[in-house]
Amino acid sequence: MTHATAQELEAALDWVRASPREEGVVELIVRRPDVDEREVLEAAELDLERGLVGDRWADGEARPGRQLTLMNARAVELVARDRERWALAGDQLYVDLDLSVENLPPGTRLALGTAELEVTGDLHTGCAKFTERFGPAAIRFVNGKAGRPLRLRGMYARVVVPGTVRRGDVISRL
C-alpha cells in the first residue's frame, strides 16, 4: 500500500478538525499483548493499575501518565488509508472526538462505557515504527504546526474510574 502524500493529508485537515468536541464514539479498541502484536477487541476492561487489561503497558517501566493512548479516528483513517491498518498506529483507543489541547487540556475527564479517564500532559509524538508504517509525510503531518496542537498523533490518558468500554460506546467530556 502506498503512503498518503502531504498534499492528501493537508487537504483533509478540515475534516479532522470537524471531529465532535463534546461527545463522540469509540471506533476501535486494540490490545497490545506483546511487541508488534495487536488484538482488535469488541470490549475491554480498563483498570486503575494495569490500564487496558492484557495490554503490555504494565510490563516493564510503566509510566502512570502514559497508561492509555487515544488517537483521533479521522486522523488514523487519513494516515492508515485502510481501516484494517489502524491498529498498526499502536494506540489502544481510536475515537471520533476532538482530542486537541484546546478541547481537552490536561486534567480533563472523559467518560466512556462504565469507565472514566483523565487526560495527562505527557506528549505523544510517534516513533520510527509509525514513520515506517505510514510514511514520512504522515509523521510530519501529525507532529507538524497544525498536527501537534490537534494531537493528531494521539494523546495519553490514565484510568481514574475502572470499567468496561465497548466499540461503539459514546465517549464524552465531563
Backbone as a chain_set.jsonl record, in Angstrom:
{"seq": "MTHATAQELEAALDWVRASPREEGVVELIVRRPDVDEREVLEAAELDLERGLVGDRWADGEARPGRQLTLMNARAVELVARDRERWALAGDQLYVDLDLSVENLPPGTRLALGTAELEVTGDLHTGCAKFTERFGPAAIRFVNGKAGRPLRLRGMYARVVVPGTVRRGDVISRL", "coords": {"N": [[0.839, -1.176, 0.0], [0.512, 2.208, -0.795], [1.792, 5.146, 0.771], [0.068, 7.965, 2.204], [0.185, 11.187, 0.717], [1.713, 14.374, 1.508], [0.13, 16.414, 0.501], [-2.39, 15.172, 0.206], [-2.986, 14.631, 2.892], [-2.986, 17.203, 4.072], [-5.12, 18.323, 2.635], [-7.322, 17.133, 3.787], [-7.48, 18.096, 6.332], [-9.394, 19.911, 7.429], [-11.627, 18.275, 7.653], [-10.811, 16.536, 9.69], [-10.549, 18.414, 11.734], [-13.232, 18.918, 12.143], [-14.15, 17.038, 13.909], [-16.264, 15.725, 16.519], [-16.737, 17.745, 19.444], [-17.72, 17.55, 22.09], [-18.959, 15.065, 22.497], [-18.347, 11.871, 21.325], [-17.568, 8.835, 19.527], [-16.39, 5.581, 20.351], [-14.409, 4.042, 18.173], [-12.613, 1.947, 17.667], [-10.94, -0.612, 19.48], [-7.905, -1.662, 20.736], [-5.726, -4.122, 21.87], [-2.424, -4.589, 22.994], [-0.678, -7.218, 23.334], [1.976, -8.029, 23.215], [5.182, -6.939, 21.97], [4.754, -5.487, 18.826], [2.446, -6.98, 18.422], [-1.082, -7.176, 17.925], [-4.399, -7.082, 19.074], [-7.617, -6.815, 18.093], [-10.413, -5.693, 19.733], [-13.805, -6.194, 20.832], [-14.699, -5.37, 23.256], [-13.253, -4.067, 26.284], [-11.578, -4.212, 29.433], [-10.886, -1.606, 31.621], [-8.502, -0.714, 33.922], [-7.393, 0.482, 37.097], [-4.758, -0.067, 37.908], [-3.534, -1.463, 35.768], [-4.232, -0.276, 33.368], [-5.45, -0.822, 30.172], [-6.63, -3.945, 30.413], [-4.585, -6.746, 29.971], [-2.974, -5.575, 28.124], [0.35, -4.718, 27.107], [1.344, -2.464, 28.392], [1.641, -2.337, 31.204], [3.816, -3.94, 31.631], [7.244, -4.055, 32.462], [8.738, -0.836, 32.469], [6.413, 0.966, 33.351], [4.704, 4.009, 32.901], [2.761, 6.17, 34.785], [1.431, 8.446, 33.636], [1.139, 7.694, 31.056], [-0.631, 5.646, 30.577], [-2.776, 4.897, 28.87], [-3.368, 5.258, 25.341], [-4.983, 7.42, 23.137], [-6.292, 7.927, 19.915], [-7.33, 10.115, 17.35], [-9.943, 9.076, 15.32], [-10.409, 9.986, 12.724], [-7.973, 11.063, 11.978], [-6.287, 8.802, 12.039], [-7.513, 7.322, 10.066], [-6.856, 8.818, 7.82], [-3.984, 8.622, 7.697], [-3.519, 5.851, 7.748], [-5.042, 4.836, 5.668], [-6.598, 2.606, 5.291], [-8.955, 0.862, 7.085], [-8.292, -1.587, 8.205], [-5.658, -1.283, 8.834], [-5.449, 0.455, 10.933], [-4.805, -0.352, 13.595], [-2.069, -0.649, 13.516], [-0.961, 1.758, 14.204], [-0.506, 1.706, 16.898], [-1.917, 2.546, 19.127], [-4.415, 2.331, 21.774], [-7.113, 3.081, 21.976], [-9.306, 4.274, 19.581], [-10.938, 7.044, 18.61], [-13.764, 8.983, 17.592], [-13.497, 11.98, 18.156], [-12.694, 15.295, 19.093], [-9.495, 15.683, 19.962], [-7.856, 17.739, 20.585], [-5.531, 19.961, 22.255], [-6.674, 22.34, 23.034], [-9.396, 21.644, 23.259], [-9.361, 19.452, 25.021], [-7.706, 19.896, 27.564], [-4.882, 19.0, 29.725], [-5.911, 17.136, 32.55], [-8.593, 17.108, 32.008], [-11.559, 15.212, 32.205], [-12.876, 12.186, 30.859], [-15.682, 10.273, 29.943], [-16.352, 6.939, 29.127], [-18.021, 4.115, 28.126], [-18.353, 2.296, 31.081], [-16.291, 3.43, 32.364], [-13.898, 5.966, 33.442], [-11.607, 8.379, 32.254], [-8.608, 10.352, 32.613], [-7.146, 13.03, 31.012], [-3.717, 13.362, 30.373], [-0.7, 15.357, 30.64], [1.449, 14.436, 29.224], [3.414, 14.239, 26.284], [2.623, 12.883, 23.135], [4.203, 11.633, 20.444], [4.842, 9.8, 18.46], [6.842, 7.346, 16.655], [9.709, 5.681, 15.181], [8.582, 3.377, 14.1], [5.968, 4.181, 13.497], [6.488, 5.998, 11.445], [7.657, 4.256, 9.575], [5.477, 2.565, 9.02], [3.464, 4.288, 8.069], [4.603, 6.338, 6.639], [6.853, 9.127, 5.808], [5.553, 11.585, 5.307], [3.254, 11.339, 6.82], [4.16, 11.286, 9.532], [5.259, 13.819, 9.712], [2.954, 15.319, 9.28], [1.262, 14.653, 11.517], [2.83, 15.561, 13.606], [3.4, 18.151, 13.001], [3.059, 21.776, 12.544], [0.246, 22.267, 12.487], [-0.704, 19.764, 13.292], [0.326, 18.995, 15.883], [-0.9, 20.698, 18.002], [-3.49, 19.804, 17.624], [-3.295, 17.267, 18.415], [-2.919, 15.1, 16.634], [-1.364, 12.824, 16.443], [-2.176, 11.57, 18.64], [-3.074, 11.133, 22.137], [-2.206, 10.905, 25.619], [-3.694, 9.217, 28.419], [-5.015, 8.457, 31.669], [-6.519, 5.884, 33.68], [-9.147, 6.672, 35.816], [-11.524, 5.88, 36.906], [-12.328, 2.616, 37.056], [-13.603, 0.309, 34.567], [-15.71, -0.977, 31.914], [-15.27, -0.751, 28.42], [-16.733, -0.538, 25.23], [-16.647, -1.169, 21.706], [-18.188, 1.275, 19.782], [-19.305, 2.563, 21.923], [-20.27, 5.643, 23.508], [-18.088, 8.4, 23.9], [-17.392, 10.956, 26.097], [-16.848, 14.35, 27.142], [-16.419, 15.304, 30.515]], "CA": [[0.0, 0.0, 0.0], [1.269, 3.452, -0.84], [1.531, 6.088, 1.858], [-0.589, 9.223, 1.854], [1.1, 12.3, 0.45], [1.485, 15.572, 2.322], [-0.994, 17.146, -0.09], [-3.629, 14.461, 0.569], [-3.218, 14.81, 4.326], [-3.353, 18.612, 4.294], [-6.432, 18.576, 2.035], [-8.371, 16.573, 4.653], [-7.329, 18.624, 7.694], [-10.653, 20.487, 7.923], [-12.492, 17.146, 8.031], [-10.356, 16.1, 11.015], [-10.92, 19.49, 12.666], [-14.678, 18.87, 12.363], [-14.477, 15.968, 14.86], [-17.119, 16.196, 17.61], [-15.993, 18.325, 20.572], [-18.272, 17.185, 23.406], [-19.354, 13.662, 22.597], [-18.013, 11.123, 20.123], [-17.779, 7.39, 19.536], [-15.231, 4.69, 20.364], [-14.453, 3.356, 16.876], [-11.783, 0.743, 17.658], [-10.205, -0.909, 20.71], [-6.796, -2.554, 20.394], [-4.825, -4.543, 22.96], [-1.08, -4.928, 22.517], [-0.186, -8.188, 24.315], [3.428, -8.116, 23.137], [5.741, -6.024, 20.981], [4.276, -5.675, 17.46], [1.232, -7.797, 18.364], [-2.309, -6.404, 18.092], [-5.668, -7.797, 19.164], [-8.763, -5.915, 17.993], [-11.407, -6.153, 20.704], [-15.14, -5.592, 20.87], [-14.821, -4.77, 24.588], [-12.031, -4.173, 27.095], [-11.639, -3.75, 30.815], [-9.909, -0.582, 31.975], [-8.17, -0.96, 35.316], [-6.557, 1.524, 37.7], [-3.36, -0.496, 37.996], [-2.983, -2.025, 34.525], [-4.725, 0.374, 32.153], [-6.268, -1.772, 29.424], [-6.251, -5.265, 30.923], [-3.978, -7.618, 28.975], [-2.069, -4.797, 27.29], [1.72, -4.793, 27.615], [1.749, -1.223, 29.041], [2.039, -2.568, 32.591], [5.073, -4.699, 31.671], [8.46, -3.242, 32.472], [8.774, 0.504, 33.049], [5.141, 1.63, 33.08], [4.612, 5.385, 33.382], [1.35, 6.45, 35.068], [0.879, 9.433, 32.721], [1.064, 7.119, 29.714], [-1.323, 4.369, 30.753], [-3.563, 4.63, 27.665], [-3.251, 6.223, 24.264], [-6.168, 7.611, 22.309], [-5.997, 8.611, 18.659], [-8.5, 10.56, 16.602], [-10.258, 8.103, 14.271], [-10.284, 10.608, 11.406], [-6.545, 11.195, 11.695], [-5.722, 7.49, 11.708], [-8.057, 6.942, 8.765], [-6.06, 9.503, 6.796], [-2.619, 8.12, 7.562], [-3.509, 4.4, 7.519], [-5.672, 4.65, 4.361], [-7.399, 1.38, 5.282], [-9.338, 0.595, 8.476], [-7.584, -2.79, 8.655], [-4.306, -0.888, 9.231], [-5.493, 1.393, 12.055], [-4.138, -0.886, 14.793], [-0.621, -0.509, 13.369], [-0.516, 3.012, 14.827], [-0.005, 1.349, 18.223], [-2.733, 3.09, 20.21], [-5.401, 1.382, 22.278], [-8.479, 3.55, 21.73], [-9.455, 5.15, 18.426], [-12.21, 7.69, 18.907], [-14.17, 10.129, 16.778], [-13.609, 13.062, 19.137], [-11.641, 16.312, 19.005], [-8.52, 15.449, 21.03], [-6.942, 18.882, 20.637], [-5.17, 20.512, 23.564], [-7.674, 23.367, 23.342], [-10.651, 20.997, 23.644], [-9.138, 18.52, 26.129], [-6.444, 20.182, 28.244], [-4.551, 18.049, 30.791], [-6.821, 17.171, 33.689], [-9.967, 16.884, 31.548], [-12.051, 13.842, 32.383], [-13.677, 11.623, 29.786], [-16.465, 9.079, 30.264], [-16.541, 6.013, 28.024], [-18.545, 2.903, 28.743], [-18.531, 2.49, 32.523], [-15.004, 3.917, 32.878], [-13.529, 7.372, 33.293], [-10.193, 8.637, 32.026], [-8.137, 11.72, 32.779], [-6.129, 13.412, 30.041], [-2.464, 13.761, 31.008], [0.077, 16.339, 29.882], [2.555, 13.804, 28.505], [3.365, 14.456, 24.842], [2.646, 11.664, 22.321], [4.706, 12.106, 19.157], [5.099, 8.757, 17.472], [8.181, 6.759, 16.668], [10.203, 5.2, 13.888], [7.636, 2.39, 13.572], [4.866, 4.936, 12.904], [7.003, 6.511, 10.173], [7.828, 3.109, 8.678], [4.174, 2.017, 8.639], [2.569, 5.258, 7.431], [5.368, 7.21, 5.769], [7.407, 10.366, 6.355], [4.558, 12.676, 5.256], [2.312, 11.134, 7.933], [4.756, 11.708, 10.807], [5.345, 15.287, 9.661], [1.585, 15.812, 9.392], [0.735, 14.54, 12.887], [3.689, 16.302, 14.533], [3.689, 19.473, 12.459], [2.487, 23.001, 13.117], [-1.195, 22.077, 12.695], [-0.974, 18.47, 13.91], [0.665, 18.865, 17.302], [-1.954, 21.199, 18.908], [-4.698, 18.994, 17.449], [-2.936, 15.925, 18.902], [-3.243, 14.144, 15.584], [-0.683, 11.555, 16.742], [-2.881, 10.976, 19.764], [-2.815, 11.696, 23.46], [-2.161, 9.968, 26.736], [-4.684, 9.349, 29.482], [-4.928, 7.421, 32.71], [-7.807, 5.439, 34.192], [-9.475, 7.185, 37.153], [-12.628, 5.027, 37.352], [-12.252, 1.411, 36.234], [-14.861, -0.121, 33.964], [-15.694, -1.65, 30.622], [-15.535, 0.06, 27.236], [-17.069, -1.345, 24.058], [-16.663, -0.486, 20.418], [-19.491, 1.895, 19.572], [-19.698, 3.359, 23.1], [-20.086, 7.091, 23.484], [-17.023, 8.978, 24.724], [-17.814, 12.348, 26.284], [-16.166, 15.197, 28.136], [-17.181, 15.503, 31.766]], "C": [[0.888, 1.245, 0.0], [0.85, 4.365, 0.303], [0.82, 7.328, 1.331], [0.468, 10.296, 1.629], [0.772, 13.461, 1.384], [0.28, 16.344, 1.803], [-2.328, 16.496, 0.266], [-3.981, 14.68, 2.035], [-3.684, 16.232, 4.623], [-4.754, 18.922, 3.766], [-7.577, 18.101, 2.926], [-8.343, 17.14, 6.067], [-8.626, 19.22, 8.24], [-11.637, 19.407, 8.342], [-12.108, 16.623, 9.417], [-10.75, 17.142, 12.059], [-12.412, 19.491, 13.002], [-15.102, 17.726, 13.297], [-15.347, 16.532, 15.986], [-16.3, 16.668, 18.809], [-16.475, 17.828, 21.935], [-18.482, 15.684, 23.568], [-19.071, 12.979, 21.265], [-18.264, 9.637, 20.326], [-16.434, 6.673, 19.602], [-15.327, 3.831, 19.103], [-13.702, 2.027, 16.881], [-11.059, 0.63, 18.997], [-9.147, -1.944, 20.354], [-5.97, -2.847, 21.645], [-3.513, -4.956, 22.313], [-0.467, -5.911, 23.514], [1.328, -8.337, 24.334], [3.887, -7.138, 22.054], [5.284, -6.442, 19.581], [3.105, -6.641, 17.321], [0.029, -6.911, 18.646], [-3.5, -7.347, 18.136], [-6.781, -6.753, 19.116], [-9.873, -6.514, 18.845], [-12.755, -5.479, 20.492], [-15.35, -4.869, 22.196], [-13.519, -4.977, 25.342], [-12.317, -3.66, 28.496], [-10.532, -2.727, 31.017], [-9.741, -0.604, 33.471], [-7.247, 0.137, 35.841], [-5.075, 1.178, 37.676], [-2.747, -0.83, 36.637], [-3.381, -1.284, 33.254], [-5.68, -0.552, 31.447], [-5.779, -3.171, 29.785], [-5.766, -6.151, 29.775], [-3.04, -6.904, 28.027], [-0.679, -4.819, 27.92], [2.178, -3.528, 28.342], [2.296, -1.48, 30.452], [3.317, -3.391, 32.726], [6.248, -3.724, 31.716], [8.28, -1.902, 33.145], [7.503, 1.279, 32.682], [5.137, 3.035, 33.684], [3.143, 5.748, 33.586], [0.705, 7.44, 34.1], [0.703, 8.927, 31.306], [0.364, 5.765, 29.721], [-2.106, 3.952, 29.508], [-3.232, 5.661, 26.599], [-4.55, 6.221, 23.47], [-5.722, 8.336, 21.048], [-7.308, 8.959, 17.978], [-8.723, 9.61, 15.427], [-10.106, 8.696, 12.876], [-8.81, 10.751, 11.011], [-5.938, 9.849, 11.315], [-6.269, 6.995, 10.374], [-7.252, 7.573, 7.628], [-4.696, 8.862, 6.61], [-2.576, 6.633, 7.234], [-4.087, 4.035, 6.151], [-6.527, 3.404, 4.248], [-7.693, 1.043, 6.743], [-8.614, -0.638, 9.048], [-6.177, -2.461, 9.165], [-4.281, 0.049, 10.434], [-4.668, 0.908, 13.24], [-2.619, -0.768, 14.714], [-0.091, 0.783, 13.988], [-0.032, 2.774, 16.255], [-0.777, 1.924, 19.391], [-3.761, 2.058, 20.646], [-6.836, 1.781, 21.956], [-8.476, 4.543, 20.576], [-10.859, 5.728, 18.499], [-12.497, 8.825, 17.931], [-14.511, 11.248, 17.756], [-12.44, 14.014, 18.918], [-10.712, 16.148, 20.203], [-7.573, 16.626, 21.218], [-6.693, 19.349, 22.065], [-6.194, 21.563, 23.986], [-8.97, 22.736, 23.866], [-10.506, 20.126, 24.885], [-7.803, 18.808, 26.813], [-6.15, 19.121, 29.307], [-5.474, 18.257, 31.99], [-8.277, 16.972, 33.299], [-10.336, 15.43, 31.76], [-12.963, 13.459, 31.231], [-14.414, 10.395, 30.297], [-16.582, 8.239, 28.994], [-16.92, 4.674, 28.611], [-18.819, 3.188, 30.211], [-17.272, 3.043, 33.178], [-14.885, 5.432, 32.73], [-12.024, 7.462, 33.138], [-9.893, 10.083, 32.365], [-7.015, 11.96, 31.776], [-4.88, 13.851, 30.798], [-1.731, 14.76, 30.109], [1.241, 15.75, 29.123], [2.357, 13.95, 26.997], [3.51, 13.127, 24.102], [3.041, 12.07, 20.902], [4.936, 11.02, 18.111], [6.552, 8.329, 17.482], [8.569, 6.322, 15.261], [9.237, 4.184, 13.27], [6.449, 3.083, 12.899], [5.284, 5.446, 11.524], [7.129, 5.383, 9.149], [6.477, 2.622, 8.15], [3.331, 2.98, 7.806], [3.289, 6.304, 6.574], [5.825, 8.51, 6.408], [6.421, 11.534, 6.308], [3.594, 12.566, 6.43], [2.909, 11.605, 9.259], [4.919, 13.227, 10.839], [3.966, 15.923, 9.853], [1.102, 15.788, 10.845], [1.548, 15.355, 13.883], [3.984, 17.729, 14.092], [2.943, 20.598, 13.16], [0.992, 22.867, 13.39], [-1.473, 20.82, 13.518], [-0.733, 18.372, 15.394], [-0.422, 19.439, 18.214], [-3.271, 20.433, 18.772], [-4.528, 17.589, 18.018], [-3.306, 14.858, 17.874], [-2.514, 12.819, 15.771], [-1.345, 10.862, 17.925], [-2.518, 11.66, 21.062], [-2.809, 10.576, 24.489], [-3.257, 10.276, 27.742], [-4.419, 8.258, 30.511], [-6.332, 7.094, 33.189], [-8.008, 6.022, 35.592], [-10.691, 6.477, 37.743], [-12.588, 3.79, 36.467], [-13.622, 1.053, 35.667], [-14.627, -0.792, 32.628], [-15.998, -0.648, 29.526], [-15.757, -0.891, 26.066], [-16.959, -0.505, 22.796], [-18.079, 0.022, 20.192], [-19.988, 2.695, 20.759], [-19.485, 4.84, 22.834], [-18.883, 7.434, 24.349], [-17.368, 10.459, 24.848], [-16.966, 13.041, 27.335], [-17.054, 15.316, 29.352], [-16.981, 16.919, 32.27]], "O": [[1.889, 1.309, 0.714], [-0.3, 4.353, 0.74], [0.956, 7.691, 0.162], [1.515, 10.301, 2.277], [-0.308, 13.518, 1.972], [-0.506, 16.871, 2.591], [-3.29, 17.192, 0.592], [-5.146, 14.891, 2.374], [-4.663, 16.434, 5.342], [-5.492, 19.694, 4.378], [-8.689, 18.619, 2.826], [-9.115, 16.699, 6.917], [-8.923, 19.042, 9.422], [-12.403, 19.601, 9.287], [-12.98, 16.304, 10.225], [-11.226, 16.796, 13.141], [-12.807, 20.014, 14.044], [-16.297, 17.476, 13.454], [-15.185, 17.692, 16.367], [-15.286, 16.059, 19.15], [-15.664, 17.706, 22.853], [-18.219, 15.111, 24.626], [-19.501, 13.447, 20.21], [-19.059, 9.232, 21.174], [-15.459, 7.104, 18.985], [-16.221, 2.994, 18.982], [-14.094, 1.087, 16.19], [-10.623, 1.627, 19.572], [-9.447, -2.973, 19.747], [-5.572, -1.939, 22.375], [-3.482, -5.576, 21.25], [0.203, -5.483, 24.454], [1.903, -8.726, 25.35], [3.071, -6.584, 21.317], [5.411, -7.605, 19.2], [2.799, -7.077, 16.211], [0.09, -6.013, 19.485], [-3.601, -8.284, 17.344], [-6.874, -5.902, 20.0], [-10.226, -7.684, 18.7], [-12.831, -4.34, 20.031], [-16.082, -3.881, 22.265], [-12.777, -5.925, 25.085], [-13.172, -2.801, 28.71], [-9.385, -2.953, 30.633], [-10.72, -0.523, 34.213], [-6.412, 0.656, 35.1], [-4.236, 2.049, 37.446], [-1.583, -0.52, 36.382], [-2.914, -1.632, 32.17], [-6.636, -1.029, 32.059], [-4.639, -3.531, 29.491], [-6.436, -6.29, 28.751], [-2.376, -7.544, 27.211], [-0.554, -4.927, 29.14], [3.292, -3.504, 28.866], [3.307, -0.896, 30.84], [3.847, -3.524, 33.829], [6.22, -2.681, 31.063], [7.741, -1.818, 34.249], [7.526, 2.144, 31.805], [5.521, 3.223, 34.839], [2.354, 5.642, 32.648], [-0.471, 7.282, 33.771], [0.179, 9.637, 30.448], [0.722, 4.86, 28.967], [-2.096, 2.779, 29.134], [-2.863, 6.794, 26.908], [-5.127, 5.174, 23.176], [-4.888, 9.239, 21.097], [-8.271, 8.194, 18.025], [-7.813, 9.366, 14.635], [-9.718, 7.992, 11.943], [-8.453, 10.579, 9.846], [-5.157, 9.769, 10.368], [-5.56, 6.318, 9.629], [-7.001, 6.937, 6.604], [-4.292, 8.586, 5.48], [-1.683, 6.192, 6.511], [-3.675, 3.046, 5.543], [-7.128, 3.168, 3.2], [-6.77, 0.948, 7.552], [-8.36, -0.704, 10.251], [-5.567, -3.278, 9.856], [-3.204, 0.405, 10.912], [-3.911, 1.683, 13.825], [-1.949, -0.786, 15.746], [1.103, 0.89, 14.266], [0.767, 3.555, 16.772], [-0.341, 1.805, 20.536], [-3.957, 1.041, 19.981], [-7.679, 0.923, 21.694], [-7.738, 5.529, 20.592], [-11.846, 4.994, 18.455], [-11.589, 9.535, 17.5], [-15.669, 11.433, 18.131], [-11.331, 13.587, 18.596], [-11.098, 16.441, 21.334], [-6.585, 16.512, 21.944], [-7.52, 19.161, 22.957], [-6.538, 21.66, 25.164], [-9.569, 23.246, 24.814], [-11.417, 20.063, 25.711], [-6.858, 18.035, 26.655], [-7.06, 18.417, 29.746], [-5.773, 19.383, 32.387], [-9.114, 16.696, 34.158], [-9.53, 14.53, 31.526], [-13.713, 14.28, 30.702], [-13.836, 9.569, 31.003], [-16.874, 8.762, 27.919], [-16.231, 4.152, 29.488], [-19.439, 4.195, 30.551], [-17.189, 3.119, 34.404], [-15.646, 6.077, 32.009], [-11.265, 6.738, 33.784], [-10.785, 10.93, 32.404], [-6.057, 11.19, 31.701], [-4.969, 14.621, 31.754], [-2.111, 14.969, 28.957], [1.959, 16.479, 28.44], [1.241, 13.798, 26.5], [4.407, 12.339, 24.402], [2.29, 12.778, 20.231], [5.205, 11.345, 16.954], [7.377, 8.872, 18.216], [7.851, 6.563, 14.291], [9.09, 4.136, 12.049], [5.976, 2.632, 11.855], [4.528, 5.34, 10.558], [6.747, 5.546, 7.99], [6.35, 2.302, 6.968], [2.572, 2.55, 6.938], [2.642, 7.072, 5.862], [5.269, 8.948, 7.414], [6.454, 12.393, 7.189], [3.163, 13.581, 6.976], [2.219, 12.264, 10.036], [4.736, 13.848, 11.885], [3.84, 16.951, 10.518], [0.59, 16.789, 11.345], [1.014, 15.795, 14.901], [4.745, 18.436, 14.753], [2.301, 20.415, 14.194], [0.52, 23.316, 14.435], [-2.38, 20.812, 14.351], [-1.507, 17.73, 16.103], [-0.849, 18.742, 19.134], [-4.077, 20.416, 19.702], [-5.484, 16.818, 18.096], [-3.925, 13.846, 18.204], [-2.996, 11.786, 15.306], [-1.091, 9.684, 18.176], [-1.762, 12.631, 21.088], [-3.322, 9.479, 24.268], [-3.688, 11.419, 27.9], [-3.706, 7.286, 30.26], [-7.231, 7.932, 33.113], [-7.141, 5.881, 36.454], [-10.868, 6.475, 38.961], [-12.789, 3.891, 35.257], [-14.658, 1.439, 36.209], [-13.5, -1.129, 32.265], [-16.875, 0.202, 29.677], [-15.073, -1.905, 25.926], [-17.154, 0.71, 22.819], [-19.049, -0.71, 20.385], [-20.972, 3.426, 20.646], [-18.631, 5.232, 22.038], [-18.678, 6.834, 25.405], [-17.606, 11.138, 23.849], [-16.448, 12.427, 28.267], [-18.277, 15.416, 29.245], [-17.534, 17.289, 33.305]]}, "num_chains": 1, "name": "protein.A"}
